[in-house]
């Protein structure tokens, strides 16, 4: 480079360095001027990046600025590894080998000029040709490069300062925007007020909307223009005091809107300090009109709740979480005996003392239980409240947690009420459910419950107990002669008498009617016998007086031991019942102990089993109607008739003869049911036969038991069936036994009289078996005499029996009655009966009983049998 150009170049560079204010622009302009003056096509400005390189051959620098080669743009502003010789070597000019080590891979550059910038880095100039220079550039440009280094420092400081100013400006702008946004988004009205002029300096959107003024209109107003109940002087003093004291103050005022309406406002006033100027007032005003409405509604709701709590029938106590009483209504005061003034802020136990009615132990604290479970809880049943004066009040209550909006429990409310009357009624109902209302004794259901417990205890603990089953003798006489009122009074007296003879641990019960039960706990057989005999004797000795009449009753008592082999109460009660009836069978007013090997009891037990079988057969329609012919023995217009007989089939279809189940039916009053079944089936069969055949309908005899004769509704039932099936009553002949007729002669006479008036006929069955047959015969308007079969069956071998048959036949004929002989079991007996003049005979020699269904479906029918009735059928 020529010497005359150096000053020009230095001056030009000095101008460039002095005109720049940013580092990047400064470096760019310097590189441009250097390239222009030197002729180098490419230049780089590199800033030191790694002062202490780990690798001596390479050093990391920051490519700050590059010009002349667009391929360098990729690395601008990035850290690049340069050969140490290239950026920090001693030589001013760099060899081509050093250039070729550049990571930029600039393979067409052949020479480089390094210009160090003190304290900053280095400037590299690259060229494809070998540069020729007359003076070393490093020396020429040292002053300029030194100034460049200073200019870079100044530019960096300028940039930092500028950034700080911009940051401060942006922060202030952001703060102002945030403040304005916060003010405008607030739900309350916010005002900035000049305390001297009392004008609005600034305000938020809510203030303008609340008052109804535009921003321009509001700026022209004074504060006291909108506060209708606060004067200017009062406001001025208030603001000055706020500034002086330096803390927030509160003010309530009525604000006037632009449209003239007013609303209540609550104002928070504070002083806002300003740098270099007097403080201003910031006021935050909240419209509390709606809140006042809510407060008023809340107050009214609270008043309603308090009035409700004061007037409801339940007692109410509230406590906090620690069980401290906070409220108690008048009902609670009445029940506990304490006033709210006496117990407020005291623990719940002070006023609410509850015990268990049965155990007498203190009940659980309802507050503790409610808090521990966090749910509504109830006191246990049988709770008693101990009042202040010591009274015990039966209560039922519940405790519920009181929660805040977030679910936090802040206390407990206890609601309880007096259930003394209800509990007394419940006790009464419970007592009535388990006791006999007339005698006050335990009833059958409760007795069976206790008996079940006793049997279970005996099985588990091998204890010994006893059951007495008591049936009064001759009690029916009192009821029938004096009425049920007298009978009830007798039962009451006997209940009192027997209660005195048993222990408190024993159970005396009325099982129904005139039957009683005694459950003797923890006793042996001998003690049970002593108690039973004592009861029997005292009952026998008791004299019952009613309307100047004196009655005596007795008691038949059955005893059953209860021990580990007792199976269940059904068995025990059945055994006791059998033993009681055995005592009656033995002559009444006796005591009988059940024994497993007692034949009489087993027979009675068998009869009791037949009761269930009879009932089951009736329910499942397993009874069958049989007919047996009554055949004429003499020349007569009558062709004979049939006797209706009943049979039963078991669950397997096997036929059961009446001798097996009739005794049980007679003993347990089931005969009226069986009699009515025979009547209904016979009437139905006769009606069906009349409709199916044009020939004459058969005549039928039907047996009536003594129980049916004594039943006043029997004649009504027969009349109902007669009307239902529309048959000729002359077809039917009712048979009543001599014994049944004599046992209730008046009732038998009335029944025979009523039914004969309808057209029915009657036969006196088993005649001769009674001791007074001939005495009562003339008083009974019957049509036939049936000679008892016990005389007929042995008449061929016993002259006395034959004489009895002959005598009965003669008496019957004298009275105008036709005679019928039973048990005609052989042809010889039939022939002898003919000779004696008997009118009709019935027996296997003449006809065997047959199923009515089979008889009616027989090919030859019934009527054809009339001419050959004396000959026995094939069946």
C-alpha positions in Angstrom: 0.0 0.0 0.0 1.3 3.4 -0.9 2.3 5.8 1.9 0.2 8.8 0.6 -3.0 6.7 0.9 -2.4 5.7 4.6 -3.6 9.0 6.1 -6.7 9.0 3.9 -7.5 5.4 4.9 -6.9 6.1 8.6 -9.1 9.2 8.5 -11.8 7.3 6.7 -11.7 4.5 9.3 -11.7 7.1 12.1 -14.9 8.6 10.7 -16.6 5.2 10.4 -15.6 4.3 13.9 -16.9 7.5 15.4 -20.3 7.4 13.6 -21.5 4.0 14.8 -23.6 3.5 18.0 -24.1 -0.4 17.9 -21.4 -3.1 17.9 -22.8 -5.0 14.9 -23.1 -1.9 12.8 -19.7 -0.7 13.8 -18.0 -4.0 12.9 -19.9 -4.2 9.6 -18.9 -0.7 8.6 -15.2 -1.2 9.6 -15.0 -4.5 7.6 -16.6 -2.8 4.6 -14.0 0.1 4.7 -11.1 -2.3 5.2 -12.1 -4.5 2.3 -12.6 -1.4 0.2 -9.1 0.1 1.0 -7.2 -3.2 1.0 -8.8 -5.0 -1.9 -9.4 -8.2 0.2 -12.8 -9.7 -1.0 -13.7 -11.3 2.4 -13.5 -10.2 6.0 -14.4 -11.7 9.4 -14.8 -10.1 12.8 -14.2 -12.7 15.6 -14.7 -12.2 19.3 -12.8 -14.2 21.9 -15.0 -16.9 23.3 -12.6 -19.3 25.0 -9.9 -17.5 27.0 -8.3 -20.8 28.2 -8.6 -23.3 25.4 -8.3 -27.0 26.2 -6.7 -27.7 22.8 -3.6 -25.5 21.9 -4.0 -26.0 18.2 -7.6 -24.7 18.1 -9.4 -21.9 19.8 -13.2 -21.2 20.0 -14.3 -17.8 18.8 -17.7 -16.1 18.1 -18.2 -15.2 14.5 -19.6 -11.7 15.2 -19.7 -10.3 11.6 -18.8 -11.6 8.1 -18.8 -10.0 4.7 -17.8 -11.1 1.2 -18.8 -14.7 1.3 -22.4 -15.8 1.8 -21.3 -19.2 2.9 -20.2 -17.6 6.2 -23.8 -16.5 7.1 -24.5 -20.0 8.4 -22.1 -19.4 11.3 -22.9 -15.8 12.2 -23.5 -15.4 15.9 -22.2 -18.9 16.6 -19.2 -20.4 18.4 -16.7 -21.8 15.9 -13.4 -23.7 16.3 -10.5 -21.8 14.5 -6.9 -22.8 14.2 -4.9 -21.0 16.9 -2.3 -19.9 14.4 -5.0 -18.2 12.3 -6.6 -16.1 15.1 -3.7 -15.7 17.6 -0.4 -16.3 15.9 2.6 -14.0 15.6 2.8 -13.6 11.8 0.7 -10.9 10.2 0.1 -12.9 7.1 -1.2 -16.4 7.4 0.0 -19.2 5.2 -2.4 -21.1 3.0 -2.0 -24.2 5.2 -3.5 -22.2 8.1 -6.4 -21.0 5.9 -7.2 -24.5 4.7 -7.6 -25.6 8.3 -10.6 -23.3 8.7 -13.9 -25.2 9.5 -15.5 -23.2 6.8 -13.7 -25.1 4.2 -12.9 -22.0 2.1 -10.4 -23.8 -0.2 -10.1 -21.0 -2.8 -8.6 -18.5 -0.3 -4.8 -18.4 -0.5 -3.8 -15.5 1.8 -5.1 -14.0 5.1 -4.4 -10.8 7.0 -4.9 -10.8 10.8 -5.7 -7.5 12.5 -5.9 -7.9 16.3 -8.5 -5.7 18.1 -7.2 -5.2 21.7 -9.5 -6.6 24.4 -12.0 -7.8 21.9 -10.8 -10.3 19.4 -9.4 -10.2 15.8 -10.3 -9.1 12.3 -9.4 -11.5 9.4 -9.2 -10.5 5.8 -9.1 -13.3 3.2 -8.1 -13.2 -0.4 -7.6 -15.8 -3.2 -4.3 -14.3 -4.2 -1.1 -13.5 -2.4 -1.4 -9.9 -1.1 1.4 -7.4 -1.7 1.8 -4.6 0.8 4.5 -1.9 1.3 3.9 -1.4 5.0 2.7 -3.9 7.6 -1.0 -3.4 8.1 -0.8 -4.4 11.7 1.4 -1.4 12.5 -0.5 1.0 10.3 -3.9 0.1 11.7 -2.9 -0.4 15.4 -4.1 3.1 16.4 -7.3 2.7 14.5 -7.9 -0.8 15.9 -7.2 0.5 19.4 -9.9 3.1 18.8 -12.1 0.4 17.4 -11.7 -1.5 20.6 -12.8 1.5 22.6 -15.7 2.2 20.2 -16.9 -1.4 20.7 -16.9 -0.9 24.5 -18.8 2.4 24.2 -21.3 0.8 21.8 -21.8 -2.2 24.2 -22.4 0.2 27.1 -24.8 2.3 25.0 -26.7 -0.9 24.0 -26.9 -2.0 27.6 -28.2 1.4 28.7 -30.7 1.5 25.9 -32.0 -1.9 26.8 -32.4 -0.9 30.4 -34.3 2.2 29.3 -36.5 0.2 27.0 -37.1 -2.4 29.8 -38.0 0.3 32.3 -40.3 1.9 29.7 -42.0 -1.5 29.0 -42.3 -2.3 32.6 -43.9 1.0 33.3 -46.2 0.5 30.4 -47.1 -3.0 31.5 -47.6 -1.9 35.1 -50.0 0.9 33.9 -51.8 -1.5 31.6 -52.1 -4.1 34.4 -53.3 -1.4 36.8 -55.9 -0.2 34.3 -57.0 -3.7 33.5 -57.2 -4.6 37.1 -59.3 -1.5 37.8 -61.6 -2.1 34.9 -62.1 -5.7 35.7 -62.9 -5.0 39.3 -66.6 -5.5 40.4 -66.4 -2.5 42.7 -66.2 1.1 41.6 -62.7 2.6 42.1 -62.0 6.3 42.2 -58.8 8.4 42.4 -59.7 11.7 44.1 -57.8 14.9 44.5 -58.3 15.8 48.2 -57.8 19.5 47.5 -60.3 20.0 44.7 -62.5 17.0 45.6 -62.6 16.1 41.9 -62.2 12.7 40.3 -58.7 12.2 38.8 -59.3 8.7 37.5 -61.9 5.9 37.8 -62.6 2.5 36.4 -65.3 1.2 34.1 -67.4 -0.1 36.9 -67.6 3.4 38.5 -68.9 4.9 35.3 -71.4 2.1 34.7 -72.6 2.1 38.3 -73.3 5.8 38.4 -74.5 6.0 34.8 -72.2 8.9 33.8 -69.8 9.0 30.9 -66.1 9.5 31.6 -66.2 13.1 30.5 -69.3 13.8 32.7 -67.7 12.1 35.7 -64.5 14.1 35.5 -66.5 17.4 35.8 -68.2 16.2 39.1 -67.1 16.7 42.7 -67.2 13.7 45.1 -70.0 15.2 47.2 -72.1 15.5 44.0 -72.7 11.7 44.1 -72.7 11.2 47.9 -76.1 12.5 48.9 -75.8 12.1 52.7 -72.2 13.4 53.2 -71.2 17.1 53.0 -68.1 18.6 51.4 -66.5 19.6 54.7 -67.2 16.3 56.2 -65.6 14.5 53.2 -62.6 16.9 53.2 -61.9 16.2 56.9 -62.4 12.5 56.4 -59.8 12.4 53.5 -57.3 14.6 55.4 -57.5 12.3 58.4 -57.0 9.3 56.1 -53.8 10.8 54.6 -52.6 11.8 58.1 -53.2 8.4 59.8 -51.9 6.4 56.8 -54.3 3.4 56.9 -57.5 2.3 55.3 -60.7 3.8 56.7 -64.4 2.9 56.0 -67.3 5.0 55.1 -70.9 4.2 54.4 -72.9 6.4 52.1 -75.9 6.6 49.8 -74.8 7.3 46.2 -76.9 9.1 43.6 -77.0 7.8 40.0 -77.3 10.1 37.0 -81.0 9.1 36.7 -81.6 10.2 40.3 -81.9 6.8 41.9 -79.9 6.1 45.0 -78.2 3.0 46.4 -76.2 2.1 49.5 -72.5 1.9 49.2 -69.7 0.8 51.5 -66.4 2.7 50.7 -62.8 1.7 51.6 -60.7 4.8 51.6 -56.9 5.0 51.6 -54.1 7.5 50.7 -51.9 6.9 47.6 -48.4 8.4 47.9 -47.0 10.1 44.7 -43.3 10.9 44.1 -42.7 14.6 44.0 -46.4 15.5 44.6 -49.1 15.5 47.2 -50.9 12.1 47.9 -54.2 11.4 46.3 -57.2 9.5 47.7 -58.1 6.0 46.3 -61.6 5.0 47.1 -63.2 1.6 46.5 -67.0 1.7 46.6 -69.1 -1.4 46.7 -72.8 -1.5 46.0 -74.3 -3.2 49.1 -77.9 -2.8 48.1 -78.1 -6.4 47.0 -76.2 -7.6 50.0 -78.5 -5.7 52.2 -81.4 -7.5 50.6 -79.6 -10.8 51.2 -78.9 -9.8 54.8 -82.5 -8.9 55.3 -83.6 -12.2 53.7 -81.1 -14.0 55.8 -82.3 -12.3 58.9 -85.9 -13.1 58.1 -84.9 -16.7 57.4 -83.0 -16.9 60.7 -86.0 -15.4 62.5 -88.3 -18.0 60.8 -85.8 -20.8 61.8 -85.7 -19.5 65.4 -89.5 -19.2 65.6 -89.8 -22.7 64.1 -87.3 -24.1 66.6 -89.1 -22.3 69.4 -92.5 -23.7 68.4 -91.9 -27.2 67.2 -92.8 -30.2 69.4 -89.3 -31.7 69.3 -86.5 -30.6 71.6 -83.4 -29.2 69.8 -79.9 -28.7 71.2 -76.9 -27.5 69.1 -73.3 -27.7 70.1 -69.9 -26.9 68.6 -67.3 -29.5 67.6 -66.2 -29.8 71.2 -69.7 -30.6 72.5 -70.3 -27.1 74.0 -73.9 -26.1 74.0 -74.7 -23.1 71.7 -78.5 -23.3 71.6 -81.5 -25.0 73.2 -85.1 -24.5 72.3 -88.0 -24.2 74.9 -89.0 -27.9 74.5 -85.4 -28.9 75.3 -85.5 -26.6 78.3 -88.8 -28.2 79.5 -87.5 -31.7 79.1 -84.1 -31.2 80.6 -85.1 -28.7 83.3 -82.4 -26.3 82.3 -82.6 -22.9 80.6 -80.3 -21.9 77.8 -78.8 -19.2 80.0 -77.8 -21.8 82.5 -76.1 -24.2 80.1 -74.9 -22.1 77.2 -71.1 -22.5 76.7 -71.2 -25.6 78.9 -70.6 -29.2 77.9 -73.6 -31.3 76.6 -73.5 -33.6 79.6 -74.5 -30.7 81.8 -78.1 -30.8 80.4 -78.3 -34.0 78.4 -77.9 -37.0 80.6 -79.1 -40.2 79.0 -79.1 -43.8 80.3 -80.2 -47.2 78.9 -83.6 -48.1 80.2 -82.7 -51.8 80.6 -79.0 -51.8 81.7 -79.2 -48.4 83.5 -75.7 -47.6 82.1 -74.9 -44.2 80.5 -75.7 -43.9 76.8 -73.0 -43.0 74.3 -72.4 -39.3 73.8 -74.3 -38.4 70.5 -71.9 -35.6 69.7 -68.9 -37.9 69.9 -70.6 -40.6 67.9 -71.8 -38.1 65.2 -68.4 -36.6 64.8 -66.6 -39.9 64.7 -68.9 -41.2 61.9 -69.5 -37.9 60.1 -73.1 -38.9 59.6 -76.5 -38.8 61.2 -76.8 -41.2 64.1 -79.6 -42.2 66.4 -79.6 -43.2 70.1 -80.2 -46.8 71.0 -83.7 -47.9 71.8 -84.8 -47.8 75.4 -83.0 -44.5 76.1 -84.1 -42.5 79.1 -83.3 -38.8 79.7 -82.6 -37.9 83.3 -84.1 -34.4 83.9 -82.9 -31.8 86.3 -85.4 -32.9 89.0 -84.5 -36.6 88.5 -87.5 -37.6 86.3 -86.9 -40.3 83.8 -88.3 -39.5 80.3 -88.3 -42.0 77.5 -86.9 -40.3 74.4 -85.9 -41.0 70.8 -83.3 -38.8 69.2 -80.9 -38.2 66.4 -77.8 -36.2 66.0 -76.7 -34.7 62.7 -73.4 -32.9 61.8 -73.6 -29.2 61.0 -71.4 -28.5 58.0 -69.9 -25.5 56.3 -70.2 -25.0 52.6 -67.0 -26.9 52.0 -68.2 -29.8 54.1 -66.2 -29.0 57.2 -68.1 -30.1 60.3 -68.5 -27.1 62.8 -71.0 -28.6 65.2 -73.8 -31.0 65.9 -77.6 -30.6 66.2 -79.4 -33.0 68.5 -83.2 -33.5 68.0 -85.2 -35.5 70.5 -88.7 -35.9 71.7 -90.6 -37.4 74.6 -91.9 -40.9 73.6 -93.0 -41.9 77.1 -96.6 -42.4 76.0 -95.7 -44.1 72.8 -93.2 -46.4 74.7 -95.8 -47.1 77.3 -98.3 -48.0 74.6 -95.7 -50.2 72.9 -95.0 -51.9 76.2 -98.7 -52.4 76.6 -99.1 -53.7 73.0 -96.1 -56.0 73.6 -97.7 -57.2 76.8 -101.0 -57.7 75.1 -99.3 -59.6 72.3 -97.8 -62.0 74.8 -100.6 -62.2 77.5 -104.2 -63.3 77.7 -106.3 -60.1 78.0 -108.9 -61.7 80.3 -106.7 -63.6 82.9 -103.5 -61.6 82.5 -101.6 -64.8 82.1 -99.1 -65.6 79.3 -100.9 -66.5 76.1 -100.2 -69.5 73.9 -97.8 -67.8 71.5 -95.6 -66.5 74.3 -95.8 -69.8 76.1 -94.6 -71.7 73.0 -91.7 -69.2 72.6 -90.6 -69.8 76.2 -91.2 -73.6 75.8 -89.0 -73.5 72.7 -86.2 -71.8 74.7 -86.6 -74.3 77.5 -86.4 -77.3 75.1 -83.2 -75.8 73.5 -81.7 -75.2 76.9 -82.4 -78.8 78.0 -80.8 -80.2 74.9 -77.7 -78.0 75.2 -77.2 -78.0 79.0 -78.9 -81.3 79.8 -81.2 -79.6 82.3 -84.5 -81.1 83.5 -87.8 -79.2 83.3 -91.5 -80.2 83.2 -94.6 -79.1 81.3 -98.1 -79.4 82.9 -101.1 -79.4 80.6 -104.3 -78.5 82.5 -107.8 -79.0 81.1 -110.7 -78.0 83.4 -113.5 -80.5 84.1 -117.1 -79.5 84.2 -116.3 -76.0 83.0 -118.9 -76.3 80.2 -121.6 -76.6 82.8 -120.9 -73.1 84.1 -120.8 -71.6 80.6 -124.0 -73.4 79.5 -126.0 -72.6 82.7 -124.8 -69.2 83.6 -123.3 -67.8 80.4 -119.9 -66.8 79.2 -119.6 -63.9 81.7 -119.7 -66.4 84.5 -117.3 -68.7 82.7 -114.8 -65.8 82.2 -115.1 -64.8 85.9 -114.3 -68.4 86.9 -111.3 -68.5 84.7 -110.0 -65.2 86.3 -110.4 -66.7 89.8 -108.6 -69.9 88.9 -105.8 -67.9 87.2 -105.2 -66.0 90.5 -105.4 -69.3 92.4 -102.9 -71.1 90.2 -100.5 -68.1 90.0 -100.1 -68.3 93.8 -99.0 -72.0 93.6 -96.1 -71.6 91.1 -92.7 -70.0 91.4 -91.8 -66.7 89.8 -89.3 -68.6 87.6 -92.1 -70.8 86.3 -94.6 -69.8 83.5 -98.3 -70.1 83.9 -100.3 -69.6 80.7 -103.8 -69.8 79.3 -103.5 -71.8 76.2 -107.1 -71.3 75.1 -110.7 -71.9 76.3 -110.4 -73.7 79.6 -106.9 -75.0 79.0 -103.8 -73.9 80.9 -100.1 -74.7 80.7 -97.4 -74.5 83.4 -93.7 -74.6 82.5 -91.7 -75.6 85.5 -88.1 -74.6 85.2 -85.3 -76.7 86.6 -87.4 -79.4 88.4 -87.5 -83.2 88.5 -90.5 -85.5 88.1 -91.4 -85.6 91.8 -91.5 -81.9 92.1 -93.7 -81.7 89.0 -96.1 -84.3 90.5 -96.3 -82.3 93.7 -97.1 -79.1 91.9 -99.7 -80.8 89.6 -101.5 -82.5 92.5 -101.5 -79.3 94.5 -103.0 -77.4 91.5 -105.6 -80.2 91.0 -106.6 -80.2 94.7 -106.9 -76.4 95.0 -109.0 -76.3 91.8 -111.2 -79.1 93.1 -111.7 -77.4 96.4 -112.5 -74.0 94.9 -116.2 -73.0 95.2 -117.4 -70.8 92.5 -120.5 -68.8 93.4 -122.6 -67.1 90.8 -126.0 -65.6 91.4 -126.6 -67.8 94.5 -125.5 -70.9 92.7 -122.4 -72.8 93.7 -120.3 -74.7 91.2 -117.4 -77.1 91.5 -114.9 -77.8 88.7 -112.0 -80.2 88.5 -108.8 -80.4 86.5 -107.3 -83.1 84.4 -103.5 -82.6 84.2 -100.9 -84.1 81.9 -97.2 -84.0 82.8 -94.3 -84.2 80.3 -90.7 -84.2 81.4 -88.4 -82.0 79.3 -84.8 -83.2 79.1 -82.0 -83.7 76.6 -84.0 -86.2 74.6 -86.9 -83.9 74.0 -86.9 -83.2 70.3 -89.1 -80.1 69.7 -92.1 -78.2 71.2 -94.5 -79.9 68.8 -93.6 -83.3 70.3 -93.7 -82.0 73.9 -97.1 -80.3 73.5 -98.5 -83.4 71.7 -97.2 -85.6 74.6 -98.7 -83.3 77.2 -102.0 -83.2 75.4 -102.1 -87.0 75.2 -101.3 -87.3 78.9 -104.0 -84.8 79.7 -106.6 -86.7 77.8 -105.4 -89.9 79.4 -106.2 -88.3 82.7 -109.7 -87.5 81.5 -110.2 -91.0 80.2 -109.1 -92.4 83.6 -112.0 -90.6 85.2 -111.2 -86.9 85.2 -109.7 -84.8 88.0 -106.5 -86.8 87.8 -102.8 -86.3 87.0 -101.2 -88.5 84.3 -97.5 -88.6 83.5 -96.5 -89.2 80.0 -94.5 -92.4 79.4 -93.0 -93.5 76.1 -94.3 -97.0 76.5 -97.8 -96.1 77.6 -100.2 -98.0 75.3 -103.2 -95.8 76.0 -101.2 -92.7 75.2 -99.9 -94.3 72.0 -103.4 -95.1 71.0 -104.5 -91.6 71.5 -101.4 -90.3 69.7 -102.4 -92.6 66.8 -105.9 -91.0 66.8 -104.3 -87.5 66.8 -102.3 -88.5 63.8 -105.5 -89.6 62.1 -106.8 -86.1 62.5 -104.2 -84.7 60.2 -104.7 -87.5 57.8 -108.5 -86.9 57.7 -107.9 -83.2 57.2 -105.4 -83.9 54.4 -107.7 -86.3 52.7 -110.5 -83.8 52.8 -108.3 -81.1 51.2 -107.1 -83.5 48.5 -110.5 -85.1 47.8 -109.5 -88.6 48.8 -112.8 -89.6 50.4 -114.9 -92.1 48.4 -118.7 -92.8 48.6 -119.7 -96.5 48.9 -123.3 -98.0 48.9 -124.5 -101.2 50.5 -127.9 -102.6 49.7 -130.6 -103.0 52.4 -132.6 -105.9 51.0 -136.3 -106.9 51.7 -136.8 -110.3 53.4 -140.6 -110.5 53.2 -143.2 -110.0 50.6 -143.4 -106.2 50.5 -143.9 -103.4 48.0 -140.5 -101.9 48.9 -137.7 -103.0 46.7 -135.2 -102.1 49.4 -132.6 -99.2 49.3 -128.9 -98.5 50.0 -126.9 -97.2 52.9 -124.3 -94.6 52.1 -120.9 -95.4 53.6 -117.6 -93.4 53.6 -114.2 -94.7 52.7 -110.8 -92.9 52.6 -107.8 -93.4 50.3 -104.3 -92.7 51.5 -101.7 -90.8 49.5 -100.8 -94.0 47.6 -104.5 -94.7 46.7 -104.9 -97.6 49.1 -108.4 -97.9 50.6 -108.8 -97.2 54.3 -111.9 -98.6 56.1 -113.9 -96.3 58.4 -113.0 -98.3 61.5 -109.5 -96.9 61.3 -110.3 -93.2 61.1 -113.9 -92.8 62.5 -112.9 -93.1 66.2 -110.4 -90.2 65.8 -113.0 -88.2 63.9 -115.5 -88.8 66.7 -113.0 -87.9 69.5 -111.8 -84.7 67.8 -115.2 -83.5 66.6 -114.6 -84.1 62.9 -117.7 -86.1 62.4 -119.9 -83.2 61.4 -117.5 -82.5 58.5 -117.6 -86.1 57.3 -121.4 -86.3 57.7 -121.8 -83.2 55.6 -119.5 -84.6 52.9 -121.6 -87.8 52.7 -124.8 -85.7 52.6 -123.5 -83.5 49.8 -122.1 -86.4 47.7 -125.2 -88.5 48.2 -127.6 -85.7 47.2 -125.3 -84.9 44.2 -125.2 -88.6 43.1 -129.0 -89.0 43.4 -129.6 -85.8 41.4 -127.1 -87.0 38.6 -128.8 -90.4 38.5 -132.3 -88.9 38.0 -131.1 -86.9 35.1 -129.3 -89.8 33.5 -132.1 -92.4 33.9 -135.8 -92.3 33.4 -136.2 -95.1 35.9 -137.0 -94.6 39.5 -134.1 -93.1 41.5 -132.6 -95.2 44.3 -133.4 -94.6 48.0 -130.4 -94.0 50.3 -129.8 -94.1 54.0 -127.3 -91.6 55.5 -125.8 -91.9 59.0 -125.8 -88.8 61.3 -123.3 -88.8 64.1 -124.1 -87.6 67.6 -122.1 -84.4 67.0 -124.2 -83.6 63.9 -127.4 -84.2 65.9 -126.2 -81.7 68.5 -125.2 -79.2 65.9 -128.1 -76.8 65.5 -127.0 -75.9 61.9 -127.4 -79.5 60.6 -131.0 -79.2 59.6 -130.3 -75.9 57.8 -127.4 -77.5 55.9 -129.6 -80.4 54.8 -132.2 -78.0 53.6 -129.6 -76.0 51.6 -128.4 -79.2 49.9 -132.0 -80.3 49.2 -132.6 -77.0 47.4 -129.3 -77.1 45.6 -129.7 -80.6 44.1 -133.5 -80.7 43.8 -134.2 -84.3 44.9 -137.2 -86.0 46.5 -136.6 -86.0 50.3 -138.5 -89.3 50.5 -135.5 -90.8 48.8 -133.4 -90.2 51.9 -133.5 -92.0 55.2 -131.3 -90.6 58.0 -129.9 -93.1 60.5 -129.1 -92.0 64.1 -127.7 -94.3 66.7 -129.6 -95.1 69.8 -126.8 -93.9 72.0 -126.5 -90.5 70.2 -130.3 -90.0 70.4 -130.5 -90.8 74.1 -127.5 -88.6 75.0 -129.4 -85.5 73.7 -133.0 -86.6 73.4 -134.5 -83.1 73.1 -132.1 -82.1 70.3 -132.6 -85.5 68.5 -136.4 -85.2 68.7 -136.3 -81.6 67.3 -134.0 -82.7 64.4 -136.2 -85.7 63.5 -139.3 -83.6 63.7 -138.0 -80.8 61.5 -136.6 -83.1 58.8 -139.6 -85.4 58.7 -141.7 -82.3 58.1 -139.7 -81.9 54.9 -140.4 -85.5 53.8 -137.2 -87.3 55.1 -137.4 -90.7 56.8 -135.5 -91.8 59.9 -134.1 -95.1 61.2 -132.9 -95.7 64.8 -129.5 -97.4 64.3 -127.8 -100.0 66.6 -131.1 -100.5 68.5 -130.7 -102.7 71.6 -127.2 -101.6 72.5 -128.4 -98.9 74.9 -129.7 -99.6 78.5 -132.9 -97.5 78.0 -133.9 -98.4 74.5 -137.5 -99.2 75.1 -138.0 -96.3 77.4 -137.0 -93.7 74.8 -138.3 -95.5 71.7 -141.8 -94.3 72.0 -140.6 -90.6 72.1 -138.7 -90.8 68.8 -140.8 -90.6 65.6 -138.7 -92.9 63.5 -139.7 -95.1 60.6 -137.3 -98.1 61.0 -135.5 -100.0 63.7 -132.0 -101.3 62.9 -131.3 -104.2 65.2 -127.8 -104.0 66.6 -125.5 -106.4 64.7 -124.0 -107.7 67.9 -127.3 -109.7 68.4 -127.6 -110.8 64.8 -124.1 -112.2 64.1 -124.3 -114.9 66.9 -128.1 -115.5 66.9 -127.6 -119.0 65.4 -125.4 -120.1 68.3 -126.8 -118.0 71.2 -130.5 -118.4 72.0 -130.4 -115.1 74.1 -129.3 -113.1 71.0 -132.0 -114.8 68.9 -134.6 -113.9 71.5 -133.4 -110.3 71.6 -133.7 -110.1 67.8 -137.2 -111.6 67.9 -138.3 -109.3 70.8 -137.1 -106.1 69.1 -138.8 -107.1 65.9 -142.1 -107.7 67.7 -141.9 -104.4 69.5 -141.1 -102.5 66.3 -144.1 -104.1 64.6 -146.4 -103.3 67.5 -145.2 -99.6 67.1 -145.8 -99.7 63.4 -142.1 -99.7 62.5 -140.3 -101.8 60.0 -137.2 -103.7 61.2 -133.7 -104.0 59.7 -131.2 -106.6 60.8 -127.5 -105.8 60.5 -124.6 -108.2 60.0 -126.4 -110.7 57.8 -123.2 -112.4 57.0 -124.4 -115.9 55.9 -127.3 -117.4 54.1 -128.3 -119.3 57.3 -128.7 -116.0 59.2 -130.7 -114.6 56.3 -133.1 -117.6 56.3 -133.5 -117.4 60.1 -134.2 -113.7 59.9 -137.0 -114.4 57.3 -138.5 -116.9 59.7 -138.5 -114.5 62.6 -140.3 -112.0 60.4 -137.6 -109.4 60.0 -138.5 -107.0 57.2 -135.1 -106.1 55.8 -131.5 -107.3 56.2 -128.1 -105.8 55.4 -124.8 -107.7 55.2 -122.2 -109.4 53.1 -124.5 -112.4 52.4 -126.8 -110.0 50.5 -124.6 -107.3 49.2 -121.1 -106.1 49.7 -120.4 -102.3 49.8 -119.4 -101.0 46.4 -117.9 -97.8 45.0 -120.9 -95.7 43.8 -119.1 -94.8 40.6 -118.7 -98.5 39.7 -122.3 -99.2 40.7 -123.8 -96.5 38.5 -121.7 -97.6 35.6 -122.7 -101.2 35.9 -124.3 -102.6 32.7 -127.6 -103.7 34.3 -128.1 -100.6 36.4 -129.6 -100.4 39.9 -133.3 -100.9 39.3 -132.9 -104.5 37.9 -131.5 -105.5 41.2 -134.8 -105.1 43.0 -136.3 -108.4 41.9 -133.2 -110.4 43.0 -132.2 -108.4 46.1 -132.2 -111.5 48.2 -129.4 -113.0 46.2 -125.9 -111.7 47.0 -124.2 -109.9 44.0 -121.0 -111.2 42.5 -119.0 -108.2 43.6 
